[in-house]
Amino acid sequence: MRVIAGRAKGQRLKAPRGSSTRPTTSLVRGAIFSTLQSVADDWSWILDLYAGSGALGIEALSQGASWVDFVEQNPRCCAIIKENLERTGFASQAKVYCCSVSRALNRLSTEYDIVLMDAPYSDTSLIDTLKDLFTSRLVGSGSTIVVQHSSHQPLPAELKQFQLVKGRHYGDTCLSVYRQEDKN
């Protein structure tokens, strides 16, 4: 797996072995960042939930993000994210939180411009986690949330104050992009 664009384009990323993670394909990563170019206003603060190898957050850094917080509960994956950050030269622009997403939602306090979520497809609590995220202090009126999920687990068009603004399918992978509903 390689970084697809930006300052670290072509840099090889290490991925955890085994089936506990599902790396995002370069086609889907390209689609995510193409979509973000058209809908996200700011790329300063990024949150990468269920980070795995860190590929999505590192891609964001490569394409101009100022800072990325990575959240991953698997210690082996956390070590790989740190190694990938060193390898790409972005270690000084990131922090890795080795904890569950629910703990991170309660622990972190920054309002993020972009939240990237790539939960395991078998995670049946995805909608509850989204509801918790959408009512947290981590997102606001300028936040864009990108959720990668299975086509067998459709997401609603509205969750709390957030609306689905773009949806795409790539085989079994779906991308759902949410922004806060305009109250004007």
N, CA, C and O of each residue as an XYZ file, in Angstrom:
736
protein
N       0.850     -1.163      0.000
C       0.000      0.000      0.000
C       0.902      1.234      0.000
O       1.911      1.283      0.703
N       0.517      2.231     -0.804
C       1.307      3.458     -0.952
C       0.421      4.690     -0.773
O      -0.795      4.635     -0.954
N       1.066      5.803     -0.412
C       0.384      7.099     -0.383
C       0.114      7.474     -1.832
O       1.002      7.361     -2.677
N      -1.122      7.925     -2.132
C      -1.503      8.122     -3.540
C      -1.265      9.529     -4.076
O      -1.197      9.711     -5.292
N      -1.135     10.536     -3.200
C      -0.965     11.907     -3.710
C      -0.275     12.782     -2.668
O      -0.133     12.399     -1.507
N       0.146     13.953     -3.104
C       0.700     14.948     -2.192
C       2.185     14.782     -1.919
O       2.911     14.151     -2.688
N       2.621     15.365     -0.801
C       4.046     15.410     -0.447
C       4.688     14.039     -0.290
O       5.866     13.875     -0.607
N       3.947     13.064      0.188
C       4.508     11.721      0.416
C       4.092     10.730     -0.660
O       4.181      9.518     -0.462
N       3.639     11.242     -1.797
C       3.165     10.378     -2.882
C       4.193      9.286     -3.195
O       5.385      9.546     -3.354
N       3.680      8.058     -3.277
C       4.523      6.924     -3.613
C       5.175      6.246     -2.428
O       5.687      5.135     -2.561
N       5.170      6.900     -1.251
C       5.765      6.288     -0.061
C       4.993      5.022      0.299
O       3.763      5.020      0.345
N       5.722      3.965      0.549
C       5.121      2.687      0.925
C       4.728      2.739      2.404
O       5.493      3.213      3.244
N       3.521      2.241      2.707
C       3.032      2.169      4.080
C       2.969      0.715      4.527
O       2.599     -0.172      3.759
N       3.330      0.493      5.759
C       3.250     -0.838      6.344
C       1.803     -1.067      6.775
O       1.151     -0.153      7.279
N       1.301     -2.286      6.576
C      -0.052     -2.642      7.000
C       0.023     -3.832      7.953
O       0.889     -4.693      7.798
N      -0.865     -3.888      8.926
C      -0.861     -5.022      9.846
C      -1.196     -6.322      9.102
O      -2.024     -6.339      8.192
N      -0.545     -7.383      9.505
C      -0.837     -8.687      8.905
C      -2.085     -9.268      9.538
O      -2.444     -8.925     10.665
N      -2.748    -10.159      8.796
C      -3.927    -10.837      9.317
C      -5.201    -10.193      8.837
O      -5.178     -9.236      8.063
N      -6.300    -10.717      9.294
C      -7.607    -10.251      8.811
C      -8.306     -9.307      9.773
O      -9.478     -8.988      9.574
N      -7.606     -8.847     10.825
C      -8.268     -7.957     11.787
C      -8.474     -6.550     11.229
O      -9.306     -5.802     11.743
N      -7.737     -6.182     10.194
C      -7.939     -4.879      9.552
C      -8.228     -5.095      8.072
O      -7.854     -6.108      7.482
N      -8.903     -4.110      7.497
C      -9.256     -4.152      6.084
C      -8.732     -2.860      5.472
O      -9.403     -1.830      5.540
N      -7.533     -2.900      4.871
C      -6.977     -1.666      4.313
C      -7.886     -1.074      3.233
O      -8.461     -1.794      2.417
N      -7.997      0.240      3.249
C      -8.770      0.947      2.237
C      -7.999      0.903      0.923
O      -6.817      1.246      0.881
N      -8.664      0.484     -0.144
C      -8.001      0.396     -1.442
C      -7.636      1.787     -1.947
O      -8.212      2.786     -1.515
N      -6.686      1.843     -2.855
C      -6.282      3.145     -3.398
C      -7.436      3.780     -4.173
O      -7.541      5.006     -4.200
N      -8.305      2.987     -4.803
C      -9.475      3.535     -5.501
C     -10.388      4.265     -4.518
O     -10.821      5.386     -4.784
N     -10.680      3.627     -3.382
C     -11.568      4.237     -2.393
C     -10.891      5.431     -1.726
O     -11.535      6.458     -1.509
N      -9.580      5.315     -1.390
C      -8.867      6.470     -0.825
C      -8.908      7.646     -1.789
O      -9.128      8.784     -1.373
N      -8.697      7.379     -3.077
C      -8.780      8.446     -4.079
C     -10.152      9.094     -4.101
O     -10.266     10.315     -4.203
N     -11.197      8.274     -4.006
C     -12.569      8.795     -4.001
C     -12.835      9.638     -2.757
O     -13.490     10.677     -2.832
N     -12.323      9.184     -1.614
C     -12.513      9.944     -0.368
C     -11.902     11.332     -0.512
O     -12.546     12.335     -0.202
N     -10.667     11.388     -0.979
C      -9.980     12.680     -1.028
C     -10.459     13.560     -2.173
O     -10.387     14.785     -2.075
N     -10.937     12.973     -3.233
C     -11.564     13.756     -4.298
C     -12.857     14.394     -3.775
O     -13.139     15.560     -4.051
N     -13.623     13.630     -3.029
C     -14.854     14.152     -2.429
C     -14.542     15.257     -1.427
O     -15.200     16.298     -1.417
N     -13.536     15.026     -0.583
C     -13.181     16.046      0.409
C     -12.737     17.347     -0.245
O     -13.018     18.426      0.277
N     -12.052     17.263     -1.374
C     -11.627     18.482     -2.085
C     -12.837     19.339     -2.451
O     -12.743     20.566     -2.481
N     -13.979     18.692     -2.730
C     -15.156     19.449     -3.162
C     -16.091     19.858     -2.022
O     -16.878     20.789     -2.192
N     -16.028     19.187     -0.861
C     -17.001     19.513      0.194
C     -16.394     20.066      1.477
O     -17.094     20.757      2.218
N     -15.132     19.798      1.774
C     -14.547     20.230      3.044
C     -13.947     21.622      2.911
O     -13.173     21.891      1.992
N     -14.310     22.497      3.834
C     -13.829     23.870      3.810
C     -12.415     24.004      4.357
O     -11.634     24.823      3.873
N     -12.089     23.209      5.354
C     -10.822     23.359      6.069
C     -10.213     21.981      6.315
O     -10.930     21.023      6.602
N      -8.896     21.886      6.202
C      -8.165     20.641      6.414
C      -7.164     20.782      7.557
O      -6.165     20.063      7.582
N      -7.405     21.679      8.492
C      -6.438     21.906      9.556
C      -6.391     20.756     10.557
O      -5.317     20.222     10.834
N      -7.534     20.372     11.097
C      -7.603     19.364     12.152
C      -8.406     18.161     11.669
O      -9.584     18.273     11.330
N      -7.739     17.007     11.646
C      -8.360     15.777     11.142
C      -8.350     14.731     12.252
O      -7.390     14.632     13.016
N      -9.421     13.959     12.334
C      -9.521     12.836     13.260
C      -9.726     11.575     12.446
O     -10.673     11.483     11.664
N      -8.836     10.594     12.624
C      -8.914      9.311     11.928
C      -9.309      8.250     12.950
O      -8.476      7.793     13.733
N     -10.602      7.855     12.938
C     -11.122      6.853     13.864
C     -11.028      5.469     13.249
O     -11.214      5.309     12.043
N     -10.740      4.464     14.075
C     -10.503      3.088     13.602
C      -9.364      3.134     12.585
O      -9.514      2.643     11.466
N      -8.245      3.709     12.960
C      -7.191      4.093     12.020
C      -6.448      2.941     11.359
O      -5.891      3.136     10.279
N      -6.412      1.759     11.946
C      -5.727      0.629     11.310
C      -4.251      0.905     11.088
O      -3.483      0.991     12.047
N      -3.849      1.044      9.838
C      -2.445      1.355      9.492
C      -2.168      2.854      9.486
O      -1.014      3.275      9.411
N      -3.228      3.659      9.566
C      -3.076      5.109      9.506
C      -3.095      5.663      8.095
O      -2.831      6.848      7.893
N      -3.405      4.822      7.111
C      -3.325      5.237      5.705
C      -4.201      6.449      5.385
O      -3.770      7.335      4.647
N      -5.413      6.505      5.923
C      -6.287      7.637      5.600
C      -5.753      8.940      6.187
O      -5.688      9.954      5.491
N      -5.372      8.919      7.453
C      -4.830     10.126      8.073
C      -3.521     10.565      7.455
O      -3.279     11.762      7.295
N      -2.670      9.608      7.106
C      -1.396      9.939      6.452
C      -1.650     10.518      5.069
O      -0.953     11.440      4.645
N      -2.638      9.989      4.365
C      -3.009     10.559      3.062
C      -3.460     12.001      3.245
O      -3.116     12.863      2.437
N      -4.233     12.274      4.306
C      -4.679     13.645      4.579
C      -3.484     14.562      4.842
O      -3.440     15.683      4.335
N      -2.523     14.095      5.627
C      -1.320     14.889      5.879
C      -0.558     15.141      4.585
O      -0.082     16.250      4.348
N      -0.444     14.128      3.761
C       0.270     14.261      2.501
C      -0.396     15.285      1.586
O       0.268     15.965      0.804
N      -1.731     15.382      1.698
C      -2.475     16.291      0.833
C      -2.756     17.638      1.489
O      -3.591     18.398      0.999
N      -2.067     17.946      2.597
C      -2.125     19.302      3.117
C      -2.727     19.500      4.492
O      -2.757     20.634      4.969
N      -3.208     18.460      5.157
C      -3.743     18.631      6.506
C      -2.633     19.104      7.438
O      -1.473     18.726      7.276
N      -2.992     19.925      8.403
C      -2.014     20.443      9.362
C      -1.721     19.449     10.485
O      -0.575     19.301     10.911
N      -2.773     18.765     10.961
C      -2.633     17.877     12.116
C      -3.640     16.737     11.998
O      -4.763     16.946     11.538
N      -3.243     15.528     12.412
C      -4.151     14.382     12.458
C      -3.996     13.675     13.798
O      -2.886     13.369     14.232
N      -5.134     13.422     14.447
C      -5.187     12.549     15.614
C      -5.693     11.190     15.130
O      -6.746     11.099     14.499
N      -4.942     10.153     15.429
C      -5.288      8.788     15.036
C      -5.830      8.064     16.260
O      -5.249      8.158     17.341
N      -6.942      7.339     16.103
C      -7.502      6.539     17.183
C      -7.593      5.095     16.707
O      -8.250      4.786     15.713
N      -6.917      4.224     17.441
C      -6.897      2.792     17.119
C      -6.709      2.042     18.429
O      -5.849      2.408     19.230
N      -7.494      1.005     18.657
C      -7.386      0.300     19.934
C      -6.398     -0.856     19.920
O      -5.996     -1.314     20.989
N      -5.993     -1.342     18.762
C      -5.056     -2.462     18.672
C      -3.627     -1.939     18.841
O      -3.158     -1.175     17.998
N      -2.924     -2.333     19.911
C      -1.560     -1.828     20.141
C      -0.599     -2.108     18.981
O       0.262     -1.279     18.684
N      -0.732     -3.252     18.330
C       0.132     -3.563     17.190
C      -0.102     -2.568     16.055
O       0.849     -2.110     15.422
N      -1.357     -2.239     15.801
C      -1.679     -1.247     14.767
C      -1.171      0.140     15.166
O      -0.689      0.888     14.315
N      -1.274      0.487     16.445
C      -0.768      1.785     16.913
C       0.721      1.910     16.619
O       1.184      2.968     16.193
N       1.473      0.834     16.844
C       2.909      0.844     16.557
C       3.160      1.015     15.061
O       4.099      1.704     14.663
N       2.329      0.394     14.239
C       2.475      0.519     12.787
C       2.156      1.940     12.328
O       2.839      2.471     11.452
N       1.130      2.561     12.908
C       0.809      3.954     12.563
C       2.013      4.840     12.869
O       2.407      5.661     12.040
N       2.594      4.680     14.047
C       3.760      5.486     14.422
C       4.924      5.249     13.463
O       5.625      6.188     13.086
N       5.127      3.995     13.072
C       6.190      3.680     12.120
C       5.911      4.326     10.761
O       6.823      4.861     10.129
N       4.660      4.278     10.314
C       4.292      4.894      9.035
C       4.435      6.415      9.084
O       4.821      7.033      8.092
N       4.128      7.017     10.227
C       4.305      8.465     10.377
C       5.786      8.838     10.295
O       6.142      9.826      9.652
N       6.634      8.067     10.932
C       8.084      8.309     10.851
C       8.563      8.139      9.413
O       9.318      8.963      8.898
N       8.120      7.069      8.778
C       8.532      6.727      7.406
C       8.180      7.840      6.420
O       8.941      8.112      5.491
N       7.028      8.482      6.620
C       6.559      9.519      5.692
C       6.967     10.931      6.114
O       6.741     11.888      5.374
N       7.562     11.063      7.293
C       8.007     12.374      7.759
C       6.922     13.213      8.408
O       7.087     14.426      8.530
N       5.815     12.608      8.829
C       4.701     13.363      9.405
C       4.543     13.171     10.915
O       3.532     13.593     11.478
N       5.505     12.552     11.576
C       5.374     12.251     13.007
C       5.151     13.501     13.857
O       4.481     13.428     14.888
N       5.692     14.629     13.452
C       5.541     15.860     14.240
C       4.185     16.539     14.019
O       3.884     17.546     14.659
N       3.370     15.987     13.114
C       2.057     16.570     12.817
C       0.919     15.653     13.235
O      -0.193     15.765     12.719
N       1.192     14.742     14.172
C       0.173     13.756     14.518
C       0.350     13.240     15.926
O       1.422     13.343     16.523
N      -0.737     12.677     16.445
C      -0.688     11.959     17.717
C      -1.525     10.705     17.556
O      -2.592     10.731     16.943
N      -1.028      9.599     18.115
C      -1.740      8.320     18.061
C      -2.312      8.039     19.447
O      -1.583      8.008     20.439
N      -3.622      7.836     19.501
C      -4.305      7.466     20.729
C      -4.635      5.983     20.636
O      -5.450      5.576     19.808
N      -4.011      5.185     21.472
C      -4.225      3.745     21.459
C      -5.331      3.426     22.470
O      -5.069      3.073     23.620
N      -6.578      3.564     22.000
C      -7.737      3.353     22.861
C      -8.956      3.103     21.977
O      -8.888      3.224     20.754
N     -10.060      2.755     22.609
C     -11.294      2.535     21.857
C     -11.839      3.871     21.339
O     -11.515      4.935     21.867
N     -12.655      3.794     20.317
C     -13.280      5.002     19.766
C     -14.184      5.644     20.816
O     -14.197      6.868     20.947
N     -14.931      4.845     21.559
C     -15.829      5.430     22.569
C     -15.034      6.182     23.641
O     -15.464      7.241     24.099
N     -13.894      5.650     24.036
C     -13.054      6.356     25.013
C     -12.512      7.653     24.407
O     -12.484      8.687     25.075
N     -12.084      7.598     23.152
C     -11.557      8.794     22.483
C     -12.627      9.877     22.368
O     -12.328     11.058     22.546
N     -13.869      9.490     22.073
C     -14.946     10.475     21.952
C     -15.155     11.224     23.263
O     -15.551     12.389     23.259
N     -14.888     10.553     24.387
C     -15.023     11.199     25.702
C     -13.762     11.927     26.131
O     -13.826     12.850     26.942
N     -12.615     11.524     25.596
C     -11.319     12.056     26.045
C     -10.853     13.282     25.249
O     -10.325     14.234     25.823
N     -11.051     13.251     23.943
C     -10.568     14.339     23.085
C     -11.458     15.565     23.234
O     -12.629     15.448     23.593
N     -10.897     16.746     22.956
C     -11.692     17.965     23.134
C     -11.616     18.927     21.948
O     -12.271     19.969     21.964
N     -10.834     18.600     20.925
C     -10.690     19.473     19.761
C     -11.907     19.334     18.848
O     -12.441     18.237     18.686
N     -12.343     20.441     18.253
C     -13.354     20.351     17.207
C     -12.617     20.149     15.891
O     -11.797     20.978     15.497
N     -12.910     19.049     15.217
C     -12.193     18.659     14.006
C     -12.899     19.161     12.756
O     -14.125     19.254     12.701
N     -12.083     19.485     11.749
C     -12.623     19.905     10.457
C     -13.112     18.700      9.666
O     -14.140     18.765      8.991
N     -12.370     17.601      9.754
C     -12.710     16.377      9.030
C     -12.549     15.194      9.979
O     -11.557     15.089     10.700
N     -13.535     14.311      9.966
C     -13.452     13.053     10.704
C     -13.557     11.927      9.692
O     -14.506     11.863      8.910
N     -12.565     11.035      9.715
C     -12.531      9.862      8.835
C     -12.847      8.639      9.686
O     -12.178      8.392     10.689
N     -13.860      7.876      9.294
C     -14.257      6.683     10.051
C     -14.253      5.476      9.138
O     -14.901      5.466      8.091
N     -13.515      4.458      9.548
C     -13.483      3.201      8.803
C     -13.603      2.054      9.797
O     -12.653      1.305     10.023
N     -14.795      1.932     10.389
C     -15.051      0.905     11.400
C     -15.043     -0.479     10.752
O     -15.300     -0.608      9.555
N     -14.750     -1.508     11.539
C     -14.866     -2.867     10.993
C     -16.285     -3.101     10.473
O     -17.257     -2.678     11.100
N     -16.400     -3.766      9.340
C     -17.720     -4.005      8.756
C     -18.615     -4.811      9.692
O     -19.840     -4.732      9.596
N     -18.019     -5.578     10.586
C     -18.803     -6.394     11.516
C     -19.273     -5.603     12.740
O     -20.004     -6.143     13.571
N     -18.871     -4.349     12.865
C     -19.237     -3.527     14.013
C     -20.706     -3.117     13.904
O     -21.071     -2.278     13.081
N     -21.542     -3.728     14.752
C     -22.979     -3.449     14.701
C     -23.349     -2.160     15.438
O     -24.506     -1.742     15.404
N     -22.386     -1.533     16.097
C     -22.674     -0.301     16.848
C     -22.317      0.959     16.063
O     -22.240      2.040     16.647
N     -22.097      0.845     14.754
C     -21.660      1.995     13.957
C     -22.619      3.181     14.073
O     -22.173      4.311     14.269
N     -23.916      2.946     13.957
C     -24.876      4.056     14.020
C     -24.867      4.698     15.404
O     -24.951      5.921     15.517
N     -24.767      3.890     16.456
C     -24.684      4.458     17.808
C     -23.405      5.282     17.976
O     -23.424      6.344     18.598
N     -22.299      4.790     17.419
C     -21.038      5.538     17.496
C     -21.164      6.859     16.747
O     -20.685      7.890     17.220
N     -21.809      6.834     15.576
C     -22.031      8.079     14.826
C     -22.885      9.061     15.628
O     -22.583     10.254     15.673
N     -23.940      8.567     16.256
C     -24.783      9.436     17.084
C     -23.966     10.067     18.205
O     -24.098     11.259     18.485
N     -23.113      9.252     18.850
C     -22.255      9.786     19.912
C     -21.295     10.845     19.351
O     -21.089     11.889     19.969
N     -20.717     10.569     18.187
C     -19.815     11.539     17.553
C     -20.553     12.826     17.223
O     -20.051     13.918     17.489
N     -21.748     12.702     16.640
C     -22.494     13.872     16.187
C     -23.024     14.731     17.331
O     -23.407     15.879     17.107
N     -23.053     14.200     18.546
C     -23.468     15.004     19.700
C     -22.270     15.380     20.571
O     -22.439     15.973     21.636
N     -21.081     15.045     20.131
C     -19.873     15.348     20.912
C     -19.348     16.742     20.593
O     -19.810     17.402     19.663
N     -18.377     17.170     21.382
C     -17.714     18.461     21.145
C     -16.672     18.363     20.033
O     -16.014     19.355     19.718
N     -16.514     17.180     19.434
C     -15.486     16.966     18.415
C     -15.916     17.420     17.021
O     -15.079     17.550     16.128
N     -17.203     17.660     16.829
C     -17.699     18.106     15.523
C     -18.568     19.342     15.703
O     -19.190     19.541     16.746
N     -18.597     20.174     14.654
C     -19.390     21.394     14.694
C     -19.934     21.728     13.319
O     -19.989     20.875     12.434
N     -20.331     22.968     13.152
C     -20.999     23.376     11.913
C     -20.093     23.306     10.688
O     -20.596     23.215      9.568
N     -18.780     23.347     10.866
C     -17.879     23.271      9.722
C     -17.283     21.895      9.497
O     -16.461     21.718      8.598
N     -17.683     20.916     10.301
C     -17.082     19.580     10.218
C     -17.662     18.756      9.066
O     -18.849     18.837      8.747
N     -16.787     17.968      8.461
C     -17.171     16.995      7.440
C     -16.802     15.618      7.971
O     -15.675     15.405      8.418
N     -17.747     14.681      7.923
C     -17.518     13.339      8.425
C     -17.637     12.362      7.258
O     -18.652     12.332      6.562
N     -16.584     11.561      7.053
C     -16.572     10.561      5.984
C     -16.598      9.193      6.647
O     -15.699      8.843      7.411
N     -17.647      8.418      6.344
C     -17.810      7.092      6.927
C     -17.672      6.056      5.824
O     -18.401      6.079      4.833
N     -16.733      5.155      6.011
C     -16.570      4.024      5.102
C     -17.263      2.842      5.767
O     -16.971      2.520      6.919
N     -18.189      2.186      5.042
C     -18.965      1.108      5.658
C     -19.400      0.106      4.605
O     -19.269      0.349      3.405
N     -19.915     -1.014      5.062
C     -20.376     -2.064      4.170
C     -21.703     -1.674      3.528
O     -22.530     -1.007      4.149
N     -21.898     -2.092      2.294
C     -23.181     -1.850      1.627
C     -24.310     -2.613      2.309
O     -25.482     -2.309      2.086
N     -23.976     -3.593      3.132
C     -24.977     -4.359      3.874
C     -25.404     -3.642      5.156
O     -26.286     -4.119      5.870
N     -24.790     -2.515      5.443
C     -25.130     -1.716      6.613
C     -25.401     -0.278      6.160
O     -24.579      0.609      6.392
N     -26.550     -0.044      5.514
C     -26.835      1.316      5.045
C     -26.981      2.287      6.210
O     -27.419      1.926      7.302
N     -26.601      3.527      5.939
C     -26.697      4.577      6.947
C     -27.836      5.526      6.583
O     -28.149      5.694      5.405
N     -28.455      6.144      7.581
C     -29.574      7.055      7.300
C     -29.120      8.350      6.643
O     -27.952      8.727      6.725
N     -30.059      9.023      5.991
C     -29.774     10.295      5.324
C     -29.556     11.419      6.322
O     -28.913     12.420      6.005
N     -30.091     11.258      7.530
C     -29.906     12.248      8.594
C     -29.603     11.538      9.893
O     -30.208     10.515     10.215
N     -28.669     12.085     10.629
C     -28.355     11.610     11.980
C     -28.114     12.847     12.827
O     -27.218     13.644     12.549
N     -28.929     12.995     13.868
C     -28.855     14.193     14.706
C     -28.957     15.422     13.797
O     -29.878     15.503     12.984
N     -28.030     16.380     13.918
C     -28.095     17.588     13.090
C     -27.321     17.445     11.778
O     -27.191     18.419     11.037
N     -26.804     16.249     11.479
C     -25.992     16.037     10.280
C     -26.788     15.377      9.173
O     -27.620     14.501      9.413
N     -26.512     15.822      7.943
C     -27.179     15.281      6.751
C     -26.156     14.613      5.854
O     -25.001     15.031      5.772
N     -26.606     13.572      5.188
C     -25.794     12.924      4.171
C     -25.719     13.862      2.969
O     -26.751     14.212      2.397
N     -24.514     14.273      2.577
C     -24.363     15.178      1.439
C     -23.820     14.464      0.203
O     -24.003     14.936     -0.919
N     -23.152     13.324      0.408
C     -22.673     12.519     -0.713
C     -22.619     11.072     -0.280
O     -22.268     10.753      0.855
N     -22.976     10.200     -1.212
C     -22.872      8.768     -0.973
C     -22.363      8.096     -2.236
O     -22.804      8.420     -3.338
N     -21.441      7.168     -2.079
C     -20.864      6.449     -3.215
C     -20.712      4.976     -2.858
O     -20.538      4.626     -1.691
N     -20.778      4.117     -3.869
C     -20.594      2.671     -3.700
C     -19.417      2.209     -4.541
O     -19.263      2.611     -5.695
N     -18.586      1.358     -3.946
C     -17.450      0.738     -4.641
C     -17.451     -0.731     -4.259
O     -16.779     -1.129     -3.308
N     -18.203     -1.537     -4.993
C     -18.366     -2.941     -4.626
C     -19.112     -3.012     -3.304
O     -20.196     -2.444     -3.174
N     -18.543     -3.707     -2.319
C     -19.177     -3.825     -1.010
C     -18.906     -2.609     -0.122
O     -19.489     -2.489      0.956
N     -18.035     -1.717     -0.563
C     -17.683     -0.543      0.233
C     -18.558      0.647     -0.146
O     -18.739      0.959     -1.323
N     -19.089      1.296      0.868
C     -19.855      2.528      0.677
C     -19.131      3.671      1.376
O     -18.507      3.481      2.419
N     -19.222      4.839      0.797
C     -18.750      6.063      1.429
C     -19.961      6.947      1.675
O     -20.737      7.220      0.759
N     -20.117      7.386      2.898
C     -21.181      8.314      3.263
C     -20.529      9.550      3.855
O     -19.763      9.458      4.814
N     -20.836     10.708      3.280
C     -20.244     11.969      3.727
C     -21.335     12.820      4.350
O     -22.358     13.104      3.728
N     -21.095     13.227      5.603
C     -22.075     14.009      6.366
C     -21.532     15.398      6.668
O     -20.336     15.587      6.891
N     -22.447     16.362      6.669
C     -22.155     17.725      7.124
C     -23.349     18.185      7.934
O     -24.442     17.629      7.830
N     -23.122     19.215      8.747
C     -24.214     19.722      9.569
C     -25.226     20.444      8.707
O     -24.875     21.180      7.785
N     -26.493     20.221      9.026
C     -27.588     20.849      8.306
C     -27.517     22.357      8.485
O     -27.306     22.851      9.593
N     -27.695     23.091      7.376
C     -27.686     24.554      7.423
C     -29.003     25.028      8.019
O     -30.074     24.712      7.501
N     -28.923     25.784      9.105
C     -30.129     26.259      9.817
C     -30.685     27.554      9.251
O     -31.686     28.059      9.760
N     -30.065     28.109      8.209
C     -30.525     29.400      7.668
C     -31.765     29.263      6.852
O     -32.273     30.255      6.330
